[in-house]
Amino acid sequence: MRPNGYLYLNNMLLHRLVWQAFHGPVPSNKFVDHINGDTRDNRIENLRLVTPSQSSANRGPLKVRTLPKGVRAYRGKFRAYIDGKHLGTYATPEAAHAVRAAAETPYHRRTA
């Protein structure tokens, strides 16, 4: 299993190999989708052929950001970043966000 949650066999996605064993090649404009969303459940009855948009609709909820953009938790404190550059470590996320916001230029999108 790779960090993306998918199982591979000889550098090929296992669910695609299962589909191909039962139904033949996957068309270039289609994806093999896990019906129940569990990327480890590669039973043929849990796989279906879908368009890219149908596959996206079957994804789970997106990750909800709990900290402001450019702020990460670090050892009980909060670090501010912009364009990959570390701006400092602060006691509160608000303080880190204030430093990050002050570092923005007109080329950066303002963050909430």
Phi and psi in degrees as a GROMACS rama.xvg file:
@    title "Ramachandran Plot"
@    xaxis  label "Phi"
@    yaxis  label "Psi"
@TYPE xy
-99.4528  167.365  ARG-2
-56.9574  -23.8353  PRO-3
-76.6144  -2.2029  ASN-4
91.7748  -4.08759  GLY-5
-95.0392  147.519  TYR-6
-90.5807  138.804  LEU-7
-123.068  151.505  TYR-8
-136.189  119.274  LEU-9
51.6143  45.4382  ASN-10
64.8593  19.0201  ASN-11
-119.923  142.956  MET-12
-62.1874  126.627  LEU-13
-61.9872  -39.749  LEU-14
-65.455  -31.872  HIS-15
-68.7587  -39.8043  ARG-16
-63.3939  -41.0376  LEU-17
-63.0475  -46.8216  VAL-18
-58.5423  -46.4346  TRP-19
-64.0958  -34.1945  GLN-20
-64.0186  -32.8125  ALA-21
-95.0407  -34.6619  PHE-22
-124.05  -1.93631  HIS-23
90.4407  -171.641  GLY-24
-59.6497  149.293  PRO-25
-87.7913  124.787  VAL-26
-58.4929  149.804  PRO-27
-64.4702  -22.3064  SER-28
-97.5275  13.8658  ASN-29
-126.363  158.058  LYS-30
-119.205  152.845  PHE-31
-94.3444  120.914  VAL-32
-112.209  143.946  ASP-33
-86.6148  115.226  HIS-34
-58.5762  -44.5861  ILE-35
-87.4324  2.02502  ASN-36
81.0957  -4.76004  GLY-37
-88.0356  107.021  ASP-38
-69.2283  -8.53189  THR-39
-94.8069  -10.1263  ARG-40
-92.6024  90.0759  ASP-41
-101.446  26.5278  ASN-42
-65.7608  141.857  ARG-43
-57.9285  -34.0119  ILE-44
-71.0905  -10.7955  GLU-45
-100.866  4.45487  ASN-46
-112.771  146.113  LEU-47
-147.069  155.529  ARG-48
-93.3895  125.321  LEU-49
-138.815  166.337  VAL-50
-78.6492  163.995  THR-51
-56.4347  -38.7544  PRO-52
-68.9425  -36.3136  SER-53
-65.8429  -38.1209  GLN-54
-63.3985  -43.1137  SER-55
-63.418  -35.6913  SER-56
-66.8209  -21.5026  ALA-57
-90.323  0.196399  ASN-58
-71.5599  156.572  ARG-59
-73.0067  -178.755  GLY-60
-63.6891  147.145  PRO-61
-71.8403  154.438  LEU-62
-64.0248  130.439  LYS-63
-92.7501  128.516  VAL-64
-76.5921  125.121  ARG-65
-99.6425  -20.1744  THR-66
-113.32  155.367  LEU-67
-62.2505  158.486  PRO-68
-58.1935  134.54  LYS-69
85.0264  8.17437  GLY-70
-124.576  130.607  VAL-71
-129.472  145.403  ARG-72
-72.6769  141.511  ALA-73
-153.621  110.198  TYR-74
49.3977  48.9512  ARG-75
79.1836  1.58261  GLY-76
-125.9  -168.689  LYS-77
-135.397  131.294  PHE-78
-105.442  141.236  ARG-79
-102.507  138.004  ALA-80
-135.694  150.099  TYR-81
-147.397  130.636  ILE-82
50.3168  38.7251  ASP-83
79.001  -1.41628  GLY-84
-94.717  128.692  LYS-85
-76.0676  127.451  HIS-86
-103.296  -8.05909  LEU-87
136.811  167.069  GLY-88
-114.696  135.037  THR-89
-133.488  159.952  TYR-90
-72.7621  -29.5572  ALA-91
-127.696  154.624  THR-92
-66.1054  -29.6432  PRO-93
-64.8124  -42.3078  GLU-94
-65.1259  -42.7793  ALA-95
-63.8252  -41.2723  ALA-96
-65.6275  -37.9486  HIS-97
-61.8837  -41.3245  ALA-98
-66.7341  -42.1357  VAL-99
-63.4153  -43.4285  ARG-100
-63.5477  -38.4419  ALA-101
-67.1903  -25.7884  ALA-102
-82.9873  -10.4198  ALA-103
-68.395  147.366  GLU-104
-112.144  175.51  THR-105
-59.6748  -17.7776  PRO-106
-82.7384  -13.3942  TYR-107
-95.1494  143.22  HIS-108
-72.8203  134.577  ARG-109
-65.3699  139.398  ARG-110
-108.827  155.096  THR-111
